[in-house]
Amino acid sequence: MGIAKHADDFVAVHCPVHLHYGLKDPHIPQSEVDAVMQLAQNRPSIEIFLYADAGHSFFNPIRPSYHATSAKLASERLNALLDRVCPATAPA
């Protein structure tokens, strides 16, 4: 929500960043999503995921806009990111 306004900051992002957009979100216009995608090009640390059937707050199971299929996929993607960035170590 307004991430594109921070275009100058994108060059400073070196840590992994996930952005998950529900394309049916009435609060985030497609133009914002498009602008962020353009800014994130050639920024390998920034990954953007789009969910065609999801709306605002699709990941929140107590909201009416919860979308289980999209939330499951987003959760898998987030867990994979965490596994990659913070791999579990065997107990000593």
C-alpha positions as CSV (number, residue, x, y, z in Angstrom):
1,M,0.0,0.0,0.0
2,G,2.0,2.9,-1.3
3,I,5.3,0.9,-1.7
4,A,5.9,2.4,-5.1
5,K,6.3,5.8,-3.4
6,H,9.5,4.5,-2.0
7,A,11.2,3.8,-5.4
8,D,14.5,5.3,-4.2
9,D,14.7,2.8,-1.4
10,F,14.5,-0.3,-3.6
11,V,18.3,-0.1,-4.4
12,A,19.1,-0.4,-0.7
13,V,17.1,-3.7,-0.3
14,H,19.6,-6.6,0.0
15,C,17.7,-8.9,2.3
16,P,15.0,-11.2,1.0
17,V,11.6,-9.6,0.7
18,H,8.3,-11.2,-0.2
19,L,5.4,-9.2,-1.5
20,H,2.1,-11.1,-1.8
21,Y,-0.7,-9.3,-3.7
22,G,-4.3,-10.5,-3.9
23,L,-5.4,-9.2,-7.3
24,K,-9.0,-8.7,-6.1
25,D,-7.8,-6.3,-3.4
26,P,-9.9,-3.1,-3.7
27,H,-7.4,-1.2,-1.6
28,I,-4.4,-1.7,-3.9
29,P,-4.9,-0.7,-7.5
30,Q,-3.4,-2.7,-10.3
31,S,-1.3,0.4,-11.2
32,E,0.4,0.1,-7.8
33,V,1.1,-3.6,-8.3
34,D,2.5,-2.9,-11.8
35,A,4.7,0.0,-10.4
36,V,6.1,-2.2,-7.7
37,M,6.8,-5.0,-10.1
38,Q,8.6,-2.6,-12.4
39,L,10.7,-1.3,-9.5
40,A,11.5,-4.9,-8.3
41,Q,12.8,-5.9,-11.7
42,N,16.5,-6.8,-11.5
43,R,16.3,-6.9,-7.7
44,P,16.8,-10.6,-7.0
45,S,16.2,-10.1,-3.3
46,I,12.6,-9.0,-3.9
47,E,10.1,-11.6,-4.9
48,I,6.5,-10.7,-5.9
49,F,3.6,-13.2,-5.8
50,L,0.2,-12.6,-7.3
51,Y,-3.0,-14.3,-6.3
52,A,-5.7,-14.0,-9.0
53,D,-8.6,-15.1,-6.8
54,A,-7.6,-13.4,-3.5
55,G,-8.6,-10.0,-2.1
56,H,-7.5,-7.8,0.8
57,S,-6.2,-9.7,3.8
58,F,-6.5,-13.0,2.1
59,F,-4.0,-14.6,4.6
60,N,-6.0,-13.7,7.7
61,P,-8.3,-16.7,8.6
62,I,-10.7,-14.5,10.8
63,R,-11.5,-12.1,8.0
64,P,-14.3,-12.6,5.5
65,S,-11.9,-12.1,2.7
66,Y,-9.8,-15.1,3.8
67,H,-8.9,-17.2,0.7
68,A,-7.7,-20.6,1.9
69,T,-6.1,-21.7,-1.4
70,S,-4.1,-18.5,-1.8
71,A,-3.2,-18.5,1.9
72,K,-1.9,-22.0,1.7
73,L,0.3,-21.2,-1.3
74,A,1.5,-18.0,0.4
75,S,2.3,-19.9,3.5
76,E,4.3,-22.5,1.6
77,R,6.2,-19.7,-0.1
78,L,6.9,-17.9,3.1
79,N,8.0,-21.1,4.8
80,A,10.4,-21.9,1.9
81,L,11.9,-18.4,2.3
82,L,12.4,-18.9,6.0
83,D,14.0,-22.4,5.4
84,R,16.3,-20.8,2.9
85,V,17.3,-17.8,5.0
86,C,17.2,-19.4,8.5
87,P,17.9,-23.1,8.0
88,A,17.2,-25.2,11.0
89,T,20.3,-26.7,12.6
90,A,20.5,-30.0,14.3
91,P,20.6,-29.9,18.1
92,A,24.1,-30.3,19.5
